[in-house]
Structure formats: structure tokens, C-alpha cells
């Protein structure tokens, strides 16, 4: 789902995107002429790899994520939410699908350890 930044509403508007077994839902609204907030929840299941043995794990997702989307270069304001992830867009288009896919890729880049490797107290990593 793509929306031109100037067409974002001032009042909160709900959205929902499905990608495989992951649901990305929440609200978005424009705060200023070049800043919008997007409050989201990531629900579902995602496959990740164990960082020691390479076994595929299925993790359950239930994460709340806050974004500040800036149309151009972001200038911090003392009123901005410090916990929010700042996204600077250059083409005046807010791409919610891209937000979802970047969060899934972020999850895949984290380190996960399967139950078998947690029980094994060896500090070396197995090659796979």
C-alpha cells in the first residue's frame, strides 16, 4: 500500500497488510506538513535461523512499533516520540509494504538460538 505524503489525513486512519503469515496493522496520521506518525503492531509467525546450528525456528510475533515518517530530511523536535523509528522518504510516497518488509528483514538479522543449542553449553558455533 502506497500513499502520497501530501494525501495523508490529519485524523488517524487504520490500515492492515498481510504478508505470508504476518499481519501488519495500525494507524497513521499526518502531524505536520512534512512529518507523519505510524503506530503499528506486527502479529503472526516468522521463520528465522538459529545462529549456531542453522536450524529454522518459527517465532511468534506480537510487537508494537512506532514510526515517524519524514518527507525529506528529519529535523528532531522535543515533542517527538523518542522511541519511534524515524524513516526519511525522498520520493514523497509512504510505502507501508516496504515498512513491513524492512521490519521482517530486521527480525531475520537478529540472533536466535534453538532449544537444542541452548542446552548445549559449547561456545563454538557449528558450520552448516
N, C-alpha and C positions, 0 to 999 in steps of 0.2 A: 504494500500500500504506500503510495507516494502522494504527498500533498505539497503544493507550492506554499512556501513560508508565508507569503502575504495573505493567503487564504485561510490560515489557521484562525479558529474562532477564539474570542476572548473568554467565553464561558467554557468550562470543562466539557469535553466531548469524549465519549467512550469509544474504544476500539478493541478488536480481538483478531489475532492472527494465529493460524495453526500451521505448524511445520513438523511433519512426521508425527511424533508423539509428544511434541512440546507445544504448549499453549502460551501465547504472549498476549496479555490483556492489560488494560489500564485506561488512563485518561490523559488527554493532552489539552493544553491551552496556551495562548499567547500571553506573556507577561508584559513585554514592551514591544516596540516596533521591530527589534532585532533579537529578542530572546523569548523562548518558549520553555515550558516545563512539561515533562512527560513522566508520569508516575506509573510504573508497570509492575506486574507480577509475572514471574516465569514459573509455569506449572507443567508437570508431566514427568517423563523419564528420558534419560540421555545415556548413551553408551560412551564410556571413557576407558582408557587403558591403564592397567596397573603400571606404575613407573619402575617396578623391579622385575616382574616376570613377563609383562606384556599381555596378560590375560584381560579380556574385555569384561568390564563391570557395567552394570546398569544401575545408575544412581537416580534417586527420586529428587525432583526439583520442586521447590516451593520458596522462591526468592523474590523479595521486593527490591526493585531497583528504581532509583530516581535519576533522571537525566535533565540537564539544562542544554537546550539546543540553541546555538547562537548562529544567526545568519551573518556570517563573516567572523572577524576576529573577536574573541570573547574578552570583555573587559569586566573583571570582577567587581562586585558590588557587595557592600557589607550586609545587605538584606538577602543575598543569595544563599541557598541551602548548601552548606559546606560538604555534606555527604553525597551530593549529586555528582554524577559523571558528566563532565562537560564535553559536548560534541560541537565542533565548529563545522558548519557546512559552507560550501563555496558556490554551489550552483542554485541556491535559493529553493531547493527541494528537500523536504524531510522524508526520508525513506525508512519507514518502520520495519520493513523486511530486512534491511541492512542492519538496523539496530538489533533485531532478533538474532541474525546470523553472527554478528560480532560477539554477542553475549555467549552464544553456544561455542564459538571458537575460543573464547576466553575460558570457559569451563574446561574445554579439551586441553588447554595448555597448563592447567593446574596439575599438581602431583596427587595421585590417588594410589593407595596400597590395598591390594585384595586381602581377604581374611587369611589366606594361606601364608602370604608374605608377612603379615602382622604377627603370626605365631612363630615364624622362623626368625631367630634372633641374629642371623648372619648380616653383616653390614655390607657385604658385596652385592652388587646387582648382577642378575643373571642376564646373559645375552640372549636375545630372541630374534 
